Amino acid sequence: MAFLRTVSRCNSLVPRKVSSPSSTGTNGCLLHSRSEQFLRQYGIHAASNHRAQLSSALLAALNHRLTLEGHPSLDGTRRWRSTTVAAPSPVSTGARQRQQQDNNPSTPQRDPLDVSFNDPHAAFKSKTTFELIRAYFVYVLCSSEFLVENNMKLMKVAQTILGEKLFTLLMKYTFYGHFVAGEDQQKIVPTLERLRSFGVKPILDYSVEEDLSQEEAEKREVEASVSSAGTNLSEDSADSLPQYSVDKTFADRRYKVQSARTYFYLNEATCERNMETFLECLDAVKGATFGTGITAIKLTALGRPQLLLQVSEVIMQARRYMMDLAGSTGNILTHHKTIQDLERYLGNVSDKAEVKQFLEKVTSDKDGILHLFPWTGIINEDCQLSETFRVPDPVTGQMRRLISKIPPKEEEMFRNMIRRLNTIVKTAQDLDVRIMIDAEQTYFQPAISRITLEMMRKYNTEKAIVFNTYQCYLKDTYKEVCTDLEQAKRQNFYFGAKLVRGAYIEQERARAAALGYEDPTNPSFEATTEMYHKTLTECLRRIRILKDANIDPKKIAIMVASHNEDTVRFAIEKMQEIGIHPEDKVICFGQLLGMCDYITFPLGQAGYSAYKYIPYGPVNEVLPYLSRRAQENKGVLQKIKKEKRLLLSEITKRLAKGQLFYKPKGKYVPI
């Protein structure tokens, strides 16, 4: 501080007469550009935007103070030099490139990428110093097991003691301010604009969640699983699969889930409000990101989840039916069976009227059967589930249902769900914004994936508007992705996928053990990583094939949504190895707001397509979201350890340079 006071006093001696920026001095003028930079860093600015002339006495005073206090100058020496002729300071290649880019507005700014992700300046130059200090403080708190385990209780106690206004202010300066972009569409705009200026795009999510007790969540789930006819929707079939039954023990779908939000069905009006919220997210993305953003949605927010559960069971029952035909397990598409094979399987009953009608509706092409059912019809609002999913018995020839009889009220609910989803995706297409449909529990996922693929087929005709999500902790992820890629190829639509590790692994393992079906998850973290890398490699390989065949490589678009830097590094290395460039715009990367900035921002600033998952909503209504973020951070202490180290390094450098009031200013353009 003594040094700063000395510099400040010396600054008062600076003559206010200015010279031309291009002039040179002969009377001891200080013209060294790095000296000017040093002055600016300590809040000393020359008059206007030109060089101020400093006397030899001022130079001597500054150098003397530097010597006494041991402060090196920016070029590594301990003294500034007085020159009679202005000489250009040495400029690194990277700095020269950035200077040329600044002089040429048509060339977006790009930085070299440190794939070790150890550069604190690249990670945090988009943040104010206060934001860095806040982030460090939040991560320290997230390292306390007591605080994390009791975070929701503590927030409610604080809210009671402080009152709403003070509590809201406290949260904005701590957890809320770190993990949430703002309260509404208008207030998040500055955050989105700053992200964009540093090469990062948003995935918007309105993160308001109901703070339900376990009892209330279970009550809603159980009630939603009982049809208007008074029976459990999944128990009136003797051949039902245990995975697709409703069990009260797991009725609270938040059980052992930290990083994913959960919607509990209340009524159709709530689903309509959820649809309106998603539409508002689309408007916000379009208005603030010039169409480069994404909106994330959950299908369970748009309708009765148990109807998805029933459709999932239909899909698995259809696979069992094909297994009897083909004599092997797997998706229908992988069997390469033809209509003639199916006719032979049905034998003497194939000439019955209903069987003939079934065979006429089977979806196939020159490579064989694609689907047993006309899935295209499922996204039409007049689809009747009970009548659609029937197959002929190979012995009797009688048509039997793969889904229990659904009352008209539930049929109408399913059509409402599809109508809402169609409305959202059509709006996204009109606004040129993309939709990512999140993955959910395995007992919902077959239906979610099937519906999502049909939305792709309908809307992804010219570009990838709709993206599906694949959880790599599941044993079958690689096969599922390969099958869906093949469907996209054979039905000629653009394929979009977000690859994640997954959010439900502990719940899935516990539920499988309790209900007696095979555990669908990989046995270890390493196995999940292998699955992720294997699946990603296959996607990249297929993109390369498209490029080599002069087919639009954007027919396949992949988001690497991972906070694991090894996986991100693997993706970058594979891109380079296979010959896929960031400019191809087929691979993008995504992380949550407030987490792993040391990965996201260097990627965006280096010209890769990088996204932040941006939650927003009123303070009091996103407390459940904040609670989950704290829980998730507790589970990734190694990541926090690195981020804390980088944060502390950048904070220290800024304070040493007097950049307490550093203002981020980016000139990057997202790819």
N, C-alpha and C positions, 0 to 999 in steps of 0.2 A: 504494500500500500504506500510505503514511503516513496518508492520508485514512481508510482502513479501520480502522487502529489507533486513530485519534482517535475515530471513531464507536463502536468497540467499548468504549473507555474511557468514553465518554459514556453508553453503554447501561448500564453498571454503576451509573450514578447514577439510572436510571429507578426511581421508586417502584413497589413491587409491589402497592400498593392499586389495585384496578380499579373502574371506574365502569360504570354501565349503558350498553349500546351506544347507547341513545337519549338519554342525558343530554347536557347542554351545560355547558361549563366557563366560569368567570368569572375565573379566576386565571391566565390565560396558558396554558391547556391547548392542546396541539397536536392539533387535531381535523381538519386537512385530510387528506382521504382519500389524496391523491397523495403526501403526506409519508409516510403509513403504508406506501404501496406502495414508496416509495424505501427505507424502512428494511428492509422484508421482503427486497427484492432484495439487500441487503447482509448478510443473515443476522441482522437485528435484529428480534425478534418480541416483541410485547407479551404480557404475562402472559395466560394462557388465550387466548380468542378476542376479547377486548375491547380497547378503546383504553387505552393506558397514558398517564398524565399526565406531561408533560415540563415542566420548569421553564424560565423565561425564560433562565436561565444556559445551559442545554443548547442552546436555540435559538441563542443568540448564538455558542456555541462551534462548532456545526455550520455556521452561515452564514459564520463567519470562515474555517473550513477550506475551505469551498467557494470563497470568494473567493480565497484564497491559491493553491489548486491549479487554479483555472479550471474546476471541474466545474459544468456547468449543472444546474439541477433539472429534473424531468421536464416541467414546463410551460413550459420555455424561459427562465425567469428564473434569477438566480444566488442567490436567497434564499428560504428558507421564511418564511412569515409567521405570527406569533402572533395568534390571533384570540380574541375573547371569546365569539363565537357561532359554532357550527359552520355553515359554508355549503357547500352542495353544489358540487363542482367541475363545470366544464362537461364534458358527456359527448357524444361524437360519436354520430351516428345509429346507426352500426354497433355501437358499444359498448352503446348503450341497447337495441338489438334483442337483442344477446347476453345482456344482463342480464335482459330480459323472458323470454327463452327458458330461462335458468337457473331463473327463478322458476316457470316452467310446464313441468314435466317431460314433459308430453304433446307439447310442441312441440320437435322435434329442432333442435339447433343448426345454423345455416347461416351461412356467410360469403359476402360478395360475391366474385365471381371476377374476378381480374385476367387477362384473356386474353392479355396480353403475357408472362405467366408470369415476372415479374421480382420477385416478392415473396418474399424469403428467409425471412421469418417464417412465412408460410403454407406454404412448402415444407418447412420443417424443424422446426416446433413439435412434431412427433411424435417428435423425436430428442433423446437426451441430448447434452450438450456433448461428451462423450467420443466418441459415435457420429459427430458432425460432424467432429471432428478425425481420427478414423480414416478416414472417407470421403474427406476431403481428402488424407490420406496415401496412400490406395489409388489415387486418381486421379492423383496426382503420379507414383507408380510406373508406372501404366499409360501414362503419357506417355513413358516411356523405351523406345525401340525395342529396345535390347539386352535389357533385363529381360523385355519381353513375348515377344520371339522365343525366349528361352531359359528361360521361366518354369517349364516342367515339369521341366527338368533341375535348375534351381536349387532347386525345392521338394524334389526327391528328394535332392539333396546336403544340404540343410538337415535333412531327415528322418534321414539317416544320421549326421550330426554331432551333432545335438541329442538324438537318441533319440525314441521315439514320444511320450512324455508331454510333453516340452518343445516338440516340433514341433507337437503338437496345440494346446497352449496358445498358441503363436505364431500359428498360423493362426486361432484363434478371436478373437484380438485384432487380426487384419488382414483378409486376403482372405476367409477362410471366414466370419468374423463379419459382414462387409459384404454378401456375396452370398448367403449360405445362412442359413435360418431356424433350423436346429437339427439334431440328430442323429436324432431319432425323433418319433413322433406326440405324445408327452407334452411333449418339450422345445420343440416349436414353438408350443405353446398360448399362452405369454405374448406371442410376436410376433403371432400371429393376433388375440389380444384387443386388443392395442394398436392394430393396424391398424384394427380394427373401431371402436374408440373415436374414431378420426380419420376415419371415413367411408369406409374402404377395405376391400375384400373380397379373399379369396385365390383364386388358381388353384394348386392343389397339384401338385407334381411330385417324386416320389422320384428324386433325381438321381444315384443310384449308377450308375457306368459302368465297364465293363471297360477296363483300361488295356492294350489290345492293340497289338502291334507291327503295322507295315504288312504284314509277311509273314503273320502269323497272321490278320489281317483278310481278306487276299486268299485265303488258303487256305480259310477258312470259307465265303466267298462263292462261290468256284468249286465247292467240294464240294456246296454247297446247290443249285447250278444243274444238277447231274447227277442224273437220275432213277434210281430203283432198277433201271430197265431198262438203265442204262449209257449213256444218251444225254443230251446237253445239252437241257434242257427247251425251249429256244427255237430250236433249229436243225434240227428234223426236218420243218419245213414249208418248201417251196420258195418260198412266197409270204410268208414272214415279213418283218416290218418291221424295219429295222436298229435303230430306236430301242429295240426291246423284246428285243434280244439281249444276252447277257452277254458283256462284254469284260473280259479280265484287267487291262487298263490302268486300268479304273475299278472294279475289284472292291472296293477299299477305298473305301467310300462316304463316308468322312470327307474325301476329297480336295477341297481348296479349300472346305471347309465349316467355318465357325467357330461359328455361333450355334445349331446344331441338333444334338441328340444322335442317335447312330446305334446301332441294335441289329443285331448280327450273329447269325444263326441258328446255334445249336449243336445243340439237340435239343428234343424236345417237352417234356421235363421243365423246361427253362429257360423255355419259353413259359408253362407252368403257374405257375411262380414269378412271372413277370412279371404274370400275371393276378392272383395273390394280392396282389402289391404294389399294383396299381391299386385293388383292392377295399379295401385298408387306407387308401389315400388318400381314398377315398369316405367311409369311417368317420371319418377325421380331419376332413374338411371338414364333415360333418354335425355332429360333436360340438362343433366350435369356432366354427362360423359360423351356426348356426341355419338351415342349408339355403340360405344365400345364396352359398355358394362353388361352385367349379368344379374338376373334375379333368381334367387333360390326359393323353391317351394317344396312343401311336403304334401303328398297326396292324401294322407290321413287328416289334413286340415280341411279338405274339401268335401268330405262325406263320411258315411258310416264305415269305420275301419273293418268291421266284421264282414262286410261285403267283399272287401279285398281279400280277406282270409279265405272266403269261400272260393273265389276265383283262383287263388293260389292252389287250393286243394284240387280244383279241376285240372289245372296244368300238371300237377304231379300225378294225378290219376291217369291223365292222358299219356304220360310218360310210361306208366306201368302197363297200359294197354299196348303201347308200341313195343315195350320190352317183351311182352308175350308174343308179338308178331315177329320181332327181329331176333329175339333170343339173347339180347344184350342190353345193358343199361345206357342211359344218356339221353340227350335231347333227340327229338324226332328228326331234326335236320341231319344229325350225324349218322343216321342209319342208312341213308341213300336208298330207301325203299320206294317203290313205285306204286301207282294205283293198282297195277296188275298184281303186285305182291299182296296188297291189301285184299283184293278180290279172292285170291287163292286162300288167304288166311280165313276169310269168311265162308269159303267153301260153298256148300249147298244152299246157304241162306242168301247168297249175294243177289239172287234174282227177286227177292221180296221188294215190294214197292218202297217201303221206308228205308231199306238198306240201300237201294239204288239212289234214292234221294240223298242219303248221307254221302255216298261215294261221289255224287255230282258236286257236292259242296266242299269236298276236300281240296285244300290249296296245294297245287303242285306245279312244277315246271319241268324242263327237260332233264334236270339232274335228280328228280325224284320228289317225294312229298315234302312240302314245307311245313304245313300244319294240318291237323285233323279237322280243325274248325275254321270257319271264315272269320278270323279275328278282326278283319277290317270292320265288320259290323259292330264290334264291341264299343267303338268310339262314336257310333251313331246313337243319337238320343232316343231312338225307338227300339233299341236292342232289348230282347227278352232273354234274360240269362237262363231261366228254367228250360226254355225250349231250345236254346242254342246248344247247350252242352250235353248232348246225348249221343251214345255210340251203340252200334248193334252188337248183341251178344253172339259170338261165333257159333254157339251150339243151337240156341233157340231162334235166333234171328230177331228177337224182340229188342226194341230200343230201350236202353236203360240210361238213367240219368247219372252223370258224374257230379252233379250238384243237387243238393236237396231242394225240394219244392219251395220256391221263394214267394211269399205273399205279395200281392200287388203293391202294397205300401213300400216294401223293401225294393221291389223292382223300380218304383218311381224314385226312391232315394239314390239308387245306382245311376239312373239316367241323369239325375240332378248333379251327381258328382262329375259325370262325364261332360255335362253341359258347362259346368264351371271351369273344368280344365280346358275345354275347347275355347272358351271365352278368353282365358288367360293366354293361351298359346297363340291364338289368332291376333290378339292385341300385341303380343311380343313381335310377331311377324310383321305387323303393320308399322310398328315403331322401330323395327330393325334392332331389337334387343334380344339377347339370348336367355333361355330358361334352363336352369339346372334342377332336375327333379331329384331330390335327396333320396338316398337309400334308407331303408328302415329295417325292422326285424325280419328274420328269414321267413317267418310265416306269412308276412305281407309281401315280401320281395318278388316272388314269381309273378304276382298280379301287377305290381307296380312296374316291373320291367316290361311285361307284355304290353300294358297300356302305353308306356313310354315309347316303346318301339313302334307302336301303331301311330302315335303322334309324330314320330320321326318320319315314318313313311308318308304321312299326310302333309307335313309342313316342311320337312327338310328336303325339298326338291331342288333348291338352288344353292343352299348353304346350310350349315348346321345351326338351326335355331334351337332345337330341343336336345338336351344332353341327359343321358342316364348316368347313374352313380353306381360304381362297383366297389364292394368292400373286400379288400384283399386278405382279410383274416379268414375268409371262408375257403374251404377246400376246393370248391367247384368254380372259383372265380375265373381261372384261366379258360376252362371249357365254356363257361357262359359267355365270356367276352368273344372267344373265337366263333361261337355259334351266332352271336348277334352281328359280328362283323360279316359273317357269311350271309346272313339274312339281308343285311344292307347291300351287299354286293349283288345278290341274286334278285333283289327287288328294287335295286337302283335308287337308293336314297342316301343322303349324307348321314354319316354316323358320328355322333358326339358322345364322349364318355369322360366322366370325372373319376379318376382312380384315387381311392382313399384306403387307409388301413382299416378303418371301421370303428364304430362307436358302441357296439352292443355285445362285445365278446364275452364279458363276464356274465351278462344276463343270458346269452345264448347257451353257454356251457351249463349254467345252473338249471335252466329250463329243460334242456335235453336230458340231463340226469334225472330230474324229477318226473318227467312225463314218459321216460323210457324210449326215446328215439336216439338215433346216432348223432353224436356231437358234430355239428356242421363246421366247426372252427378248426383252424390249424393248431397244432400242439404247442407252438412256441413263437416268440417274437421273430426268431431267425427264419422260421418257416414262412411266416407272413411276409417278411422282407423278400424272401426268395420268390414267393408268389407274386408280389408287387412287381419285382424286376422282370420276372418271366413274362408277365402279362404286358407290361410296358414295352418290352423288347419286341413282342409279337406285333403290337400296334405300330411301332416304328418300322418294323420290317415290311409290313403291308403298305405303309406310306411310301417307303422307298420303291416298292414295286410299282405303285401308281405313278411316281415321278419318272421311273425308267420307261414306262409305257406311254408317256406323254398324256396321262390322264390327270385331271385336277387332283393334286395331293390333298386338297381340303375336303375331299370326300370322307376323310377320317380326321377328326379333330379331338385331341386329348388334353385334358387338364391333369397335371401332376399336382394333386392337392395333398401336400405332405409337409409336416414340420421337421422331418428327418433330413438333415443336410446330406447324409450319405446317399439317400434316395435321389435328392435333387442333383447331386453331383453325378450320380450314375446316369440320370436322364441326360444331362448335358454332354457327358462323355459319349453316350450312345448316339446322340444326335450328331456329334462330330464324326464318330466312327462310320455311321451309316450315310452321312452326307445330307442331313436335314438342317436347314439354317433357320434362325429366328424369323427371318424375313418370309419364310414359307407360311408362317402363321397357322401352323398345324399343331404345335405344342405350346401350352401355356402352363404357368405355375401359380399356385394359390396357397395363401396362409391367412390365418385369422388376424384381424386388427388387434394390435397390442401384443402380438406374439411373433417371434422369429423375424423381426425387422431386419436383422443382419443377413437374412436370406432374401427376403422379398425385394428390398430397395436396391441392393447391388444388381440383382437380376434385371429389374426395370431400367436402371440407369445404364446397363450394358446393352440394352436393346432387345432383351428377351420379353416375351409377353408375360407380365406378372400381375397378379390380382391380390387384393385384400378382401376378405370376407367382412363386410361392414354391417354390424348390427346398429339399429337405432330405435328410439322410443323414449317415452317419458321415464324419468328417473325411477319413480316408485313402482312402475310396472315392468321394469327390466331387472329387478332385484333377483328373481330366480335365475336369469341368464348370468348375472354377475356371480352368483353363488357357484354356478357350474364352471365358470372360467377359473375361479379360485381353486376349485376341486381339481380341475384338469392340470393347472400349473403345479399343484402339489405332486402330481403323478409324473411330471417331466422335469425333475430337479436338475438333471444333467444339462438340459437345454437352458434352464434358468441360470445355471451356474455360468455358462458361457456368455449368455446375454448380459448378465450382471457384470461380468468382467469387462466386456466391450463397452457397456454403458459407463462404468467407472472410469475407463480409460478416456473416453470422449469427454466426459464431464471435467476430468482433471485437465485435459488439454485446453478446453475452452476457458476454464477459470485462470489457467496460467497465461492465456493470451488476452484476458480481459473481455471475453466474449459472453459475459453474463446475459446480455440482452441481444444475443444472436438472433437474427431474423432469417428463416429459411427462404431461399429464392432459387427455384429450379427452372431450367430451360429445356427440360427433357420432353420428348413427345412419345407417348406410349405407342408401341408397335401395333 
